[in-house]
Amino acid sequence: MTKQKFVVLIEKDEDDVYIGTVPELKGCYSYGDTLDELMENIREAILAHLELLKSRNEPLPPIKFQGIQEIEIEA
């Protein structure tokens, strides 16, 4: 088994729940009441996503996370 690294984008909603998304795996996300809980849940979500791709004989998507940019807009 090879090790793979994925970027997890983390946000906090209005109820203080952590939400994590994995940009390289479209539709892969999870949540948790604490950061530790989120990371445990997102790890399980990633493994499930990879297993689904494997069961369908689909390769990992070629999307590679490039970073985050901030933009200021006057509205």
PDB file of N, CA, C and O in Angstrom, chain B, residues numbered from 101:
ATOM      1  N   MET B 101       0.851  -1.174   0.000  1.00  0.00           N
ATOM      2  CA  MET B 101       0.000   0.000   0.000  1.00  0.00           C
ATOM      3  C   MET B 101       0.899   1.239   0.000  1.00  0.00           C
ATOM      4  O   MET B 101       1.852   1.320   0.775  1.00  0.00           O
ATOM      5  N   THR B 102       0.593   2.192  -0.863  1.00  0.00           N
ATOM      6  CA  THR B 102       1.381   3.416  -0.930  1.00  0.00           C
ATOM      7  C   THR B 102       0.694   4.528  -0.150  1.00  0.00           C
ATOM      8  O   THR B 102      -0.531   4.576  -0.038  1.00  0.00           O
ATOM      9  N   LYS B 103       1.518   5.415   0.383  1.00  0.00           N
ATOM     10  CA  LYS B 103       0.974   6.561   1.108  1.00  0.00           C
ATOM     11  C   LYS B 103       0.659   7.663   0.115  1.00  0.00           C
ATOM     12  O   LYS B 103       1.401   7.892  -0.841  1.00  0.00           O
ATOM     13  N   GLN B 104      -0.445   8.338   0.355  1.00  0.00           N
ATOM     14  CA  GLN B 104      -0.853   9.466  -0.466  1.00  0.00           C
ATOM     15  C   GLN B 104      -1.215  10.619   0.455  1.00  0.00           C
ATOM     16  O   GLN B 104      -1.724  10.414   1.557  1.00  0.00           O
ATOM     17  N   LYS B 105      -0.947  11.832  -0.009  1.00  0.00           N
ATOM     18  CA  LYS B 105      -1.312  13.013   0.758  1.00  0.00           C
ATOM     19  C   LYS B 105      -2.407  13.764   0.015  1.00  0.00           C
ATOM     20  O   LYS B 105      -2.377  13.882  -1.209  1.00  0.00           O
ATOM     21  N   PHE B 106      -3.368  14.266   0.772  1.00  0.00           N
ATOM     22  CA  PHE B 106      -4.457  15.060   0.219  1.00  0.00           C
ATOM     23  C   PHE B 106      -4.599  16.330   1.042  1.00  0.00           C
ATOM     24  O   PHE B 106      -4.417  16.317   2.259  1.00  0.00           O
ATOM     25  N   VAL B 107      -4.921  17.412   0.378  1.00  0.00           N
ATOM     26  CA  VAL B 107      -5.201  18.674   1.051  1.00  0.00           C
ATOM     27  C   VAL B 107      -6.639  18.633   1.556  1.00  0.00           C
ATOM     28  O   VAL B 107      -7.542  18.192   0.845  1.00  0.00           O
ATOM     29  N   VAL B 108      -6.842  19.091   2.777  1.00  0.00           N
ATOM     30  CA  VAL B 108      -8.187  19.192   3.346  1.00  0.00           C
ATOM     31  C   VAL B 108      -8.450  20.671   3.629  1.00  0.00           C
ATOM     32  O   VAL B 108      -7.757  21.295   4.433  1.00  0.00           O
ATOM     33  N   LEU B 109      -9.460  21.219   2.958  1.00  0.00           N
ATOM     34  CA  LEU B 109      -9.875  22.597   3.231  1.00  0.00           C
ATOM     35  C   LEU B 109     -10.850  22.559   4.401  1.00  0.00           C
ATOM     36  O   LEU B 109     -11.812  21.791   4.400  1.00  0.00           O
ATOM     37  N   ILE B 110     -10.590  23.393   5.388  1.00  0.00           N
ATOM     38  CA  ILE B 110     -11.395  23.354   6.612  1.00  0.00           C
ATOM     39  C   ILE B 110     -12.097  24.690   6.818  1.00  0.00           C
ATOM     40  O   ILE B 110     -11.483  25.755   6.754  1.00  0.00           O
ATOM     41  N   GLU B 111     -13.391  24.601   7.064  1.00  0.00           N
ATOM     42  CA  GLU B 111     -14.211  25.771   7.362  1.00  0.00           C
ATOM     43  C   GLU B 111     -14.968  25.494   8.657  1.00  0.00           C
ATOM     44  O   GLU B 111     -15.064  24.351   9.105  1.00  0.00           O
ATOM     45  N   LYS B 112     -15.498  26.546   9.241  1.00  0.00           N
ATOM     46  CA  LYS B 112     -16.337  26.405  10.428  1.00  0.00           C
ATOM     47  C   LYS B 112     -17.659  27.080  10.122  1.00  0.00           C
ATOM     48  O   LYS B 112     -17.686  28.240   9.709  1.00  0.00           O
ATOM     49  N   ASP B 113     -18.763  26.358  10.324  1.00  0.00           N
ATOM     50  CA  ASP B 113     -20.064  26.935   9.992  1.00  0.00           C
ATOM     51  C   ASP B 113     -20.626  27.750  11.150  1.00  0.00           C
ATOM     52  O   ASP B 113     -19.979  27.918  12.184  1.00  0.00           O
ATOM     53  N   GLU B 114     -21.840  28.250  10.958  1.00  0.00           N
ATOM     54  CA  GLU B 114     -22.458  29.119  11.960  1.00  0.00           C
ATOM     55  C   GLU B 114     -22.742  28.413  13.284  1.00  0.00           C
ATOM     56  O   GLU B 114     -22.957  29.071  14.302  1.00  0.00           O
ATOM     57  N   ASP B 115     -22.744  27.078  13.278  1.00  0.00           N
ATOM     58  CA  ASP B 115     -22.959  26.310  14.502  1.00  0.00           C
ATOM     59  C   ASP B 115     -21.649  25.823  15.114  1.00  0.00           C
ATOM     60  O   ASP B 115     -21.651  24.975  16.006  1.00  0.00           O
ATOM     61  N   ASP B 116     -20.521  26.368  14.625  1.00  0.00           N
ATOM     62  CA  ASP B 116     -19.177  25.989  15.080  1.00  0.00           C
ATOM     63  C   ASP B 116     -18.818  24.541  14.762  1.00  0.00           C
ATOM     64  O   ASP B 116     -18.015  23.932  15.468  1.00  0.00           O
ATOM     65  N   VAL B 117     -19.402  23.994  13.713  1.00  0.00           N
ATOM     66  CA  VAL B 117     -19.069  22.652  13.246  1.00  0.00           C
ATOM     67  C   VAL B 117     -17.984  22.789  12.181  1.00  0.00           C
ATOM     68  O   VAL B 117     -18.086  23.632  11.289  1.00  0.00           O
ATOM     69  N   TYR B 118     -16.950  21.962  12.275  1.00  0.00           N
ATOM     70  CA  TYR B 118     -15.879  21.963  11.289  1.00  0.00           C
ATOM     71  C   TYR B 118     -16.314  21.161  10.062  1.00  0.00           C
ATOM     72  O   TYR B 118     -16.839  20.054  10.181  1.00  0.00           O
ATOM     73  N   ILE B 119     -16.089  21.735   8.894  1.00  0.00           N
ATOM     74  CA  ILE B 119     -16.422  21.064   7.638  1.00  0.00           C
ATOM     75  C   ILE B 119     -15.142  20.960   6.822  1.00  0.00           C
ATOM     76  O   ILE B 119     -14.458  21.958   6.596  1.00  0.00           O
ATOM     77  N   GLY B 120     -14.824  19.754   6.384  1.00  0.00           N
ATOM     78  CA  GLY B 120     -13.618  19.532   5.591  1.00  0.00           C
ATOM     79  C   GLY B 120     -13.969  19.011   4.213  1.00  0.00           C
ATOM     80  O   GLY B 120     -14.814  18.127   4.069  1.00  0.00           O
ATOM     81  N   THR B 121     -13.316  19.561   3.198  1.00  0.00           N
ATOM     82  CA  THR B 121     -13.485  19.084   1.828  1.00  0.00           C
ATOM     83  C   THR B 121     -12.107  18.767   1.253  1.00  0.00           C
ATOM     84  O   THR B 121     -11.102  19.368   1.634  1.00  0.00           O
ATOM     85  N   VAL B 122     -12.086  17.809   0.327  1.00  0.00           N
ATOM     86  CA  VAL B 122     -10.849  17.389  -0.319  1.00  0.00           C
ATOM     87  C   VAL B 122     -10.948  17.783  -1.788  1.00  0.00           C
ATOM     88  O   VAL B 122     -11.635  17.113  -2.559  1.00  0.00           O
ATOM     89  N   PRO B 123     -10.267  18.868  -2.189  1.00  0.00           N
ATOM     90  CA  PRO B 123     -10.406  19.365  -3.561  1.00  0.00           C
ATOM     91  C   PRO B 123     -10.020  18.343  -4.637  1.00  0.00           C
ATOM     92  O   PRO B 123     -10.586  18.361  -5.730  1.00  0.00           O
ATOM     93  N   GLU B 124      -9.084  17.469  -4.347  1.00  0.00           N
ATOM     94  CA  GLU B 124      -8.635  16.491  -5.344  1.00  0.00           C
ATOM     95  C   GLU B 124      -9.619  15.337  -5.540  1.00  0.00           C
ATOM     96  O   GLU B 124      -9.508  14.582  -6.506  1.00  0.00           O
ATOM     97  N   LEU B 125     -10.571  15.201  -4.633  1.00  0.00           N
ATOM     98  CA  LEU B 125     -11.563  14.130  -4.724  1.00  0.00           C
ATOM     99  C   LEU B 125     -12.953  14.764  -4.730  1.00  0.00           C
ATOM    100  O   LEU B 125     -13.552  14.979  -3.676  1.00  0.00           O
ATOM    101  N   LYS B 126     -13.446  15.055  -5.903  1.00  0.00           N
ATOM    102  CA  LYS B 126     -14.721  15.755  -6.054  1.00  0.00           C
ATOM    103  C   LYS B 126     -15.831  15.038  -5.272  1.00  0.00           C
ATOM    104  O   LYS B 126     -16.055  13.838  -5.433  1.00  0.00           O
ATOM    105  N   GLY B 127     -16.510  15.802  -4.433  1.00  0.00           N
ATOM    106  CA  GLY B 127     -17.607  15.251  -3.646  1.00  0.00           C
ATOM    107  C   GLY B 127     -17.177  14.610  -2.340  1.00  0.00           C
ATOM    108  O   GLY B 127     -18.008  14.051  -1.624  1.00  0.00           O
ATOM    109  N   CYS B 128     -15.891  14.682  -2.017  1.00  0.00           N
ATOM    110  CA  CYS B 128     -15.403  14.071  -0.778  1.00  0.00           C
ATOM    111  C   CYS B 128     -15.352  15.138   0.315  1.00  0.00           C
ATOM    112  O   CYS B 128     -14.577  16.092   0.232  1.00  0.00           O
ATOM    113  N   TYR B 129     -16.178  14.965   1.326  1.00  0.00           N
ATOM    114  CA  TYR B 129     -16.222  15.921   2.423  1.00  0.00           C
ATOM    115  C   TYR B 129     -16.726  15.217   3.684  1.00  0.00           C
ATOM    116  O   TYR B 129     -17.286  14.123   3.621  1.00  0.00           O
ATOM    117  N   SER B 130     -16.516  15.862   4.818  1.00  0.00           N
ATOM    118  CA  SER B 130     -17.042  15.357   6.077  1.00  0.00           C
ATOM    119  C   SER B 130     -17.079  16.511   7.071  1.00  0.00           C
ATOM    120  O   SER B 130     -16.731  17.643   6.735  1.00  0.00           O
ATOM    121  N   TYR B 131     -17.504  16.213   8.298  1.00  0.00           N
ATOM    122  CA  TYR B 131     -17.618  17.251   9.306  1.00  0.00           C
ATOM    123  C   TYR B 131     -17.328  16.655  10.679  1.00  0.00           C
ATOM    124  O   TYR B 131     -17.258  15.437  10.844  1.00  0.00           O
ATOM    125  N   GLY B 132     -17.163  17.540  11.659  1.00  0.00           N
ATOM    126  CA  GLY B 132     -16.941  17.103  13.032  1.00  0.00           C
ATOM    127  C   GLY B 132     -17.120  18.260  13.993  1.00  0.00           C
ATOM    128  O   GLY B 132     -16.966  19.422  13.618  1.00  0.00           O
ATOM    129  N   ASP B 133     -17.445  17.938  15.228  1.00  0.00           N
ATOM    130  CA  ASP B 133     -17.624  18.967  16.253  1.00  0.00           C
ATOM    131  C   ASP B 133     -16.289  19.541  16.714  1.00  0.00           C
ATOM    132  O   ASP B 133     -16.231  20.669  17.203  1.00  0.00           O
ATOM    133  N   THR B 134     -15.216  18.764  16.560  1.00  0.00           N
ATOM    134  CA  THR B 134     -13.873  19.229  16.891  1.00  0.00           C
ATOM    135  C   THR B 134     -12.983  18.995  15.682  1.00  0.00           C
ATOM    136  O   THR B 134     -13.340  18.252  14.769  1.00  0.00           O
ATOM    137  N   LEU B 135     -11.826  19.634  15.685  1.00  0.00           N
ATOM    138  CA  LEU B 135     -10.886  19.442  14.593  1.00  0.00           C
ATOM    139  C   LEU B 135     -10.411  17.994  14.540  1.00  0.00           C
ATOM    140  O   LEU B 135     -10.273  17.425  13.458  1.00  0.00           O
ATOM    141  N   ASP B 136     -10.160  17.397  15.700  1.00  0.00           N
ATOM    142  CA  ASP B 136      -9.738  15.991  15.735  1.00  0.00           C
ATOM    143  C   ASP B 136     -10.811  15.070  15.160  1.00  0.00           C
ATOM    144  O   ASP B 136     -10.509  14.143  14.409  1.00  0.00           O
ATOM    145  N   GLU B 137     -12.058  15.332  15.520  1.00  0.00           N
ATOM    146  CA  GLU B 137     -13.166  14.521  15.004  1.00  0.00           C
ATOM    147  C   GLU B 137     -13.292  14.693  13.492  1.00  0.00           C
ATOM    148  O   GLU B 137     -13.507  13.722  12.766  1.00  0.00           O
ATOM    149  N   LEU B 138     -13.157  15.933  13.022  1.00  0.00           N
ATOM    150  CA  LEU B 138     -13.200  16.168  11.577  1.00  0.00           C
ATOM    151  C   LEU B 138     -12.117  15.371  10.870  1.00  0.00           C
ATOM    152  O   LEU B 138     -12.395  14.702   9.875  1.00  0.00           O
ATOM    153  N   MET B 139     -10.888  15.431  11.368  1.00  0.00           N
ATOM    154  CA  MET B 139      -9.781  14.756  10.689  1.00  0.00           C
ATOM    155  C   MET B 139      -9.970  13.241  10.679  1.00  0.00           C
ATOM    156  O   MET B 139      -9.610  12.582   9.703  1.00  0.00           O
ATOM    157  N   GLU B 140     -10.518  12.693  11.729  1.00  0.00           N
ATOM    158  CA  GLU B 140     -10.820  11.260  11.758  1.00  0.00           C
ATOM    159  C   GLU B 140     -11.903  10.933  10.728  1.00  0.00           C
ATOM    160  O   GLU B 140     -11.795   9.950   9.994  1.00  0.00           O
ATOM    161  N   ASN B 141     -12.942  11.761  10.680  1.00  0.00           N
ATOM    162  CA  ASN B 141     -14.046  11.531   9.745  1.00  0.00           C
ATOM    163  C   ASN B 141     -13.615  11.726   8.296  1.00  0.00           C
ATOM    164  O   ASN B 141     -14.040  10.971   7.421  1.00  0.00           O
ATOM    165  N   ILE B 142     -12.775  12.731   8.027  1.00  0.00           N
ATOM    166  CA  ILE B 142     -12.361  12.985   6.649  1.00  0.00           C
ATOM    167  C   ILE B 142     -11.422  11.876   6.177  1.00  0.00           C
ATOM    168  O   ILE B 142     -11.429  11.523   4.998  1.00  0.00           O
ATOM    169  N   ARG B 143     -10.620  11.327   7.078  1.00  0.00           N
ATOM    170  CA  ARG B 143      -9.765  10.189   6.732  1.00  0.00           C
ATOM    171  C   ARG B 143     -10.635   9.015   6.262  1.00  0.00           C
ATOM    172  O   ARG B 143     -10.328   8.376   5.256  1.00  0.00           O
ATOM    173  N   GLU B 144     -11.708   8.739   6.986  1.00  0.00           N
ATOM    174  CA  GLU B 144     -12.627   7.663   6.603  1.00  0.00           C
ATOM    175  C   GLU B 144     -13.310   7.968   5.269  1.00  0.00           C
ATOM    176  O   GLU B 144     -13.495   7.075   4.442  1.00  0.00           O
ATOM    177  N   ALA B 145     -13.684   9.239   5.064  1.00  0.00           N
ATOM    178  CA  ALA B 145     -14.327   9.637   3.808  1.00  0.00           C
ATOM    179  C   ALA B 145     -13.367   9.464   2.627  1.00  0.00           C
ATOM    180  O   ALA B 145     -13.771   8.998   1.561  1.00  0.00           O
ATOM    181  N   ILE B 146     -12.102   9.838   2.815  1.00  0.00           N
ATOM    182  CA  ILE B 146     -11.107   9.673   1.749  1.00  0.00           C
ATOM    183  C   ILE B 146     -10.922   8.200   1.417  1.00  0.00           C
ATOM    184  O   ILE B 146     -10.914   7.820   0.246  1.00  0.00           O
ATOM    185  N   LEU B 147     -10.774   7.372   2.445  1.00  0.00           N
ATOM    186  CA  LEU B 147     -10.593   5.929   2.209  1.00  0.00           C
ATOM    187  C   LEU B 147     -11.795   5.333   1.478  1.00  0.00           C
ATOM    188  O   LEU B 147     -11.628   4.508   0.580  1.00  0.00           O
ATOM    189  N   ALA B 148     -12.999   5.746   1.857  1.00  0.00           N
ATOM    190  CA  ALA B 148     -14.202   5.250   1.188  1.00  0.00           C
ATOM    191  C   ALA B 148     -14.237   5.717  -0.266  1.00  0.00           C
ATOM    192  O   ALA B 148     -14.609   4.954  -1.157  1.00  0.00           O
ATOM    193  N   HIS B 149     -13.854   6.956  -0.502  1.00  0.00           N
ATOM    194  CA  HIS B 149     -13.833   7.500  -1.858  1.00  0.00           C
ATOM    195  C   HIS B 149     -12.832   6.740  -2.727  1.00  0.00           C
ATOM    196  O   HIS B 149     -13.130   6.391  -3.869  1.00  0.00           O
ATOM    197  N   LEU B 150     -11.638   6.487  -2.175  1.00  0.00           N
ATOM    198  CA  LEU B 150     -10.608   5.754  -2.919  1.00  0.00           C
ATOM    199  C   LEU B 150     -11.053   4.320  -3.203  1.00  0.00           C
ATOM    200  O   LEU B 150     -10.799   3.784  -4.281  1.00  0.00           O
ATOM    201  N   GLU B 151     -11.712   3.712  -2.237  1.00  0.00           N
ATOM    202  CA  GLU B 151     -12.204   2.341  -2.421  1.00  0.00           C
ATOM    203  C   GLU B 151     -13.256   2.290  -3.529  1.00  0.00           C
ATOM    204  O   GLU B 151     -13.274   1.354  -4.328  1.00  0.00           O
ATOM    205  N   LEU B 152     -14.124   3.287  -3.577  1.00  0.00           N
ATOM    206  CA  LEU B 152     -15.134   3.351  -4.631  1.00  0.00           C
ATOM    207  C   LEU B 152     -14.468   3.493  -6.004  1.00  0.00           C
ATOM    208  O   LEU B 152     -14.849   2.808  -6.953  1.00  0.00           O
ATOM    209  N   LEU B 153     -13.479   4.377  -6.108  1.00  0.00           N
ATOM    210  CA  LEU B 153     -12.761   4.527  -7.377  1.00  0.00           C
ATOM    211  C   LEU B 153     -12.112   3.211  -7.785  1.00  0.00           C
ATOM    212  O   LEU B 153     -12.169   2.814  -8.949  1.00  0.00           O
ATOM    213  N   LYS B 154     -11.495   2.542  -6.820  1.00  0.00           N
ATOM    214  CA  LYS B 154     -10.828   1.267  -7.094  1.00  0.00           C
ATOM    215  C   LYS B 154     -11.832   0.211  -7.560  1.00  0.00           C
ATOM    216  O   LYS B 154     -11.552  -0.539  -8.494  1.00  0.00           O
ATOM    217  N   SER B 155     -12.999   0.150  -6.915  1.00  0.00           N
ATOM    218  CA  SER B 155     -14.009  -0.857  -7.276  1.00  0.00           C
ATOM    219  C   SER B 155     -14.549  -0.634  -8.685  1.00  0.00           C
ATOM    220  O   SER B 155     -15.019  -1.569  -9.332  1.00  0.00           O
ATOM    221  N   ARG B 156     -14.479   0.611  -9.155  1.00  0.00           N
ATOM    222  CA  ARG B 156     -14.944   0.946 -10.500  1.00  0.00           C
ATOM    223  C   ARG B 156     -13.795   0.947 -11.518  1.00  0.00           C
ATOM    224  O   ARG B 156     -13.986   1.286 -12.686  1.00  0.00           O
ATOM    225  N   ASN B 157     -12.610   0.566 -11.057  1.00  0.00           N
ATOM    226  CA  ASN B 157     -11.403   0.605 -11.900  1.00  0.00           C
ATOM    227  C   ASN B 157     -11.159   1.989 -12.485  1.00  0.00           C
ATOM    228  O   ASN B 157     -10.706   2.121 -13.623  1.00  0.00           O
ATOM    229  N   GLU B 158     -11.462   3.021 -11.697  1.00  0.00           N
ATOM    230  CA  GLU B 158     -11.246   4.405 -12.124  1.00  0.00           C
ATOM    231  C   GLU B 158      -9.972   4.932 -11.466  1.00  0.00           C
ATOM    232  O   GLU B 158      -9.726   4.672 -10.288  1.00  0.00           O
ATOM    233  N   PRO B 159      -9.165   5.669 -12.224  1.00  0.00           N
ATOM    234  CA  PRO B 159      -7.960   6.252 -11.632  1.00  0.00           C
ATOM    235  C   PRO B 159      -8.304   7.480 -10.801  1.00  0.00           C
ATOM    236  O   PRO B 159      -9.414   8.006 -10.885  1.00  0.00           O
ATOM    237  N   LEU B 160      -7.355   7.929 -10.006  1.00  0.00           N
ATOM    238  CA  LEU B 160      -7.538   9.185  -9.286  1.00  0.00           C
ATOM    239  C   LEU B 160      -7.697  10.299 -10.297  1.00  0.00           C
ATOM    240  O   LEU B 160      -7.027  10.291 -11.329  1.00  0.00           O
ATOM    241  N   PRO B 161      -8.568  11.255 -10.027  1.00  0.00           N
ATOM    242  CA  PRO B 161      -8.705  12.386 -10.937  1.00  0.00           C
ATOM    243  C   PRO B 161      -7.378  13.141 -11.039  1.00  0.00           C
ATOM    244  O   PRO B 161      -6.613  13.182 -10.076  1.00  0.00           O
ATOM    245  N   PRO B 162      -7.108  13.733 -12.191  1.00  0.00           N
ATOM    246  CA  PRO B 162      -5.832  14.421 -12.372  1.00  0.00           C
ATOM    247  C   PRO B 162      -5.779  15.812 -11.736  1.00  0.00           C
ATOM    248  O   PRO B 162      -4.829  16.557 -11.977  1.00  0.00           O
ATOM    249  N   ILE B 163      -6.758  16.169 -10.947  1.00  0.00           N
ATOM    250  CA  ILE B 163      -6.799  17.490 -10.316  1.00  0.00           C
ATOM    251  C   ILE B 163      -5.732  17.550  -9.228  1.00  0.00           C
ATOM    252  O   ILE B 163      -5.643  16.653  -8.390  1.00  0.00           O
ATOM    253  N   LYS B 164      -4.939  18.587  -9.240  1.00  0.00           N
ATOM    254  CA  LYS B 164      -3.942  18.799  -8.200  1.00  0.00           C
ATOM    255  C   LYS B 164      -4.198  20.149  -7.548  1.00  0.00           C
ATOM    256  O   LYS B 164      -4.250  21.173  -8.230  1.00  0.00           O
ATOM    257  N   PHE B 165      -4.354  20.152  -6.248  1.00  0.00           N
ATOM    258  CA  PHE B 165      -4.609  21.377  -5.503  1.00  0.00           C
ATOM    259  C   PHE B 165      -3.444  22.335  -5.692  1.00  0.00           C
ATOM    260  O   PHE B 165      -2.284  21.937  -5.580  1.00  0.00           O
ATOM    261  N   GLN B 166      -3.745  23.590  -5.977  1.00  0.00           N
ATOM    262  CA  GLN B 166      -2.719  24.584  -6.263  1.00  0.00           C
ATOM    263  C   GLN B 166      -2.564  25.642  -5.186  1.00  0.00           C
ATOM    264  O   GLN B 166      -1.541  26.325  -5.143  1.00  0.00           O
ATOM    265  N   GLY B 167      -3.536  25.793  -4.331  1.00  0.00           N
ATOM    266  CA  GLY B 167      -3.414  26.796  -3.284  1.00  0.00           C
ATOM    267  C   GLY B 167      -4.689  27.594  -3.120  1.00  0.00           C
ATOM    268  O   GLY B 167      -5.711  27.312  -3.744  1.00  0.00           O
ATOM    269  N   ILE B 168      -4.601  28.584  -2.275  1.00  0.00           N
ATOM    270  CA  ILE B 168      -5.742  29.439  -1.984  1.00  0.00           C
ATOM    271  C   ILE B 168      -5.330  30.878  -2.268  1.00  0.00           C
ATOM    272  O   ILE B 168      -4.238  31.309  -1.898  1.00  0.00           O
ATOM    273  N   GLN B 169      -6.200  31.597  -2.915  1.00  0.00           N
ATOM    274  CA  GLN B 169      -5.973  33.008  -3.179  1.00  0.00           C
ATOM    275  C   GLN B 169      -7.096  33.804  -2.530  1.00  0.00           C
ATOM    276  O   GLN B 169      -8.247  33.369  -2.504  1.00  0.00           O
ATOM    277  N   GLU B 170      -6.756  34.951  -2.018  1.00  0.00           N
ATOM    278  CA  GLU B 170      -7.747  35.840  -1.423  1.00  0.00           C
ATOM    279  C   GLU B 170      -7.938  37.019  -2.379  1.00  0.00           C
ATOM    280  O   GLU B 170      -6.972  37.553  -2.924  1.00  0.00           O
ATOM    281  N   ILE B 171      -9.170  37.409  -2.569  1.00  0.00           N
ATOM    282  CA  ILE B 171      -9.460  38.531  -3.445  1.00  0.00           C
ATOM    283  C   ILE B 171     -10.357  39.497  -2.692  1.00  0.00           C
ATOM    284  O   ILE B 171     -11.283  39.079  -1.996  1.00  0.00           O
ATOM    285  N   GLU B 172     -10.084  40.780  -2.828  1.00  0.00           N
ATOM    286  CA  GLU B 172     -10.882  41.803  -2.166  1.00  0.00           C
ATOM    287  C   GLU B 172     -11.819  42.428  -3.185  1.00  0.00           C
ATOM    288  O   GLU B 172     -11.383  42.848  -4.256  1.00  0.00           O
ATOM    289  N   ILE B 173     -13.091  42.491  -2.862  1.00  0.00           N
ATOM    290  CA  ILE B 173     -14.100  43.052  -3.757  1.00  0.00           C
ATOM    291  C   ILE B 173     -14.909  44.085  -3.006  1.00  0.00           C
ATOM    292  O   ILE B 173     -15.366  43.839  -1.890  1.00  0.00           O
ATOM    293  N   GLU B 174     -15.080  45.213  -3.604  1.00  0.00           N
ATOM    294  CA  GLU B 174     -15.913  46.251  -3.011  1.00  0.00           C
ATOM    295  C   GLU B 174     -17.333  46.044  -3.488  1.00  0.00           C
ATOM    296  O   GLU B 174     -17.605  46.119  -4.686  1.00  0.00           O
ATOM    297  N   ALA B 175     -18.229  45.787  -2.573  1.00  0.00           N
ATOM    298  CA  ALA B 175     -19.615  45.533  -2.972  1.00  0.00           C
ATOM    299  C   ALA B 175     -20.566  46.476  -2.268  1.00  0.00           C
ATOM    300  O   ALA B 175     -21.776  46.407  -2.483  1.00  0.00           O
TER     301      ALA B 175
END
